[in-house]
Amino acid sequence: MNPNDASPSADPDILVIDVLDEDAGLADVEDSRGRTYQVPAEWLPGAADGAAYRVQVGRSGVTFTPDPDGARALRERSKQTLLDFSDEPGT
């Protein structure tokens, strides 16, 4: 997800809210690349713990679209990464 990339990604990133801090107005999120960070909760429509979003970066900015299957997809991707890692020679 490169904000300087003017063309929309063919495979948008997924964000999943790990923890929503309503007092601070921040959401701790994990993306489909395994990175964790905080974003303002007001950027995420219907923000709630476990909610998932497709992230599209384009000329007009960043769009967060709710994705009901996003959390499951992120878990499956994480499981596959672990399986791939454990299948490497010498492990």
C-alpha positions in Angstrom: 0.0 0.0 0.0 2.0 3.0 -1.3 0.2 6.3 -0.9 2.3 7.7 -3.7 1.0 5.1 -6.1 -1.6 6.8 -8.3 -3.1 3.6 -9.7 -5.5 1.5 -7.6 -4.1 -1.9 -6.5 -5.5 -5.0 -8.2 -5.3 -6.8 -4.9 -6.3 -4.4 -2.2 -4.9 -4.7 1.3 -7.1 -5.9 4.2 -7.1 -4.2 7.6 -8.6 -5.8 10.7 -9.2 -3.9 13.9 -7.5 -5.7 16.8 -8.5 -3.3 19.5 -10.7 -0.2 19.3 -9.9 2.5 21.9 -13.1 4.5 21.8 -11.8 7.0 24.5 -8.7 7.8 22.4 -10.6 7.5 19.1 -7.9 5.1 17.7 -8.0 1.6 16.2 -5.1 -0.8 16.6 -5.1 -2.6 13.2 -3.2 -5.3 11.4 -2.9 -5.4 7.7 -2.6 -8.2 5.2 1.2 -7.8 5.3 1.4 -8.4 9.0 2.1 -4.8 9.9 0.4 -3.3 13.0 -0.3 0.3 13.6 -3.0 2.8 14.8 -5.4 4.8 12.6 -8.1 7.2 13.6 -11.3 5.2 14.2 -13.4 7.8 12.4 -11.7 6.7 9.2 -13.2 3.3 9.5 -17.0 3.1 8.9 -18.7 1.1 11.6 -15.5 0.6 13.5 -15.6 -2.3 16.0 -13.2 -4.9 17.4 -12.7 -7.6 14.7 -14.1 -5.5 11.9 -12.3 -5.8 8.5 -11.8 -3.4 5.6 -10.5 -3.5 2.1 -8.1 -0.7 1.5 -7.9 1.0 -1.9 -5.4 3.7 -2.7 -6.1 5.9 -5.6 -5.7 9.4 -7.0 -8.4 10.7 -4.7 -6.9 9.2 -1.6 -7.4 6.1 0.6 -10.8 4.4 0.9 -11.7 1.9 3.6 -14.6 -0.3 2.6 -16.1 -2.7 5.2 -15.4 -6.4 4.3 -17.5 -9.0 6.2 -15.1 -11.8 5.1 -11.9 -9.8 5.6 -11.0 -11.1 9.1 -11.4 -14.7 7.9 -9.3 -14.0 4.8 -6.5 -12.4 6.9 -6.5 -15.4 9.3 -6.3 -17.9 6.4 -3.4 -15.9 4.9 -1.6 -15.9 8.2 -2.0 -19.6 8.6 -0.7 -20.2 5.1 2.3 -18.1 5.8 3.1 -20.1 8.9 2.7 -23.4 7.0 5.0 -22.1 4.2 7.6 -21.0 6.8 7.5 -24.4 8.6 7.9 -26.3 5.3 11.3 -24.6 4.5 14.3 -26.9 4.5 16.3 -27.0 7.7 13.4 -26.3 10.0 
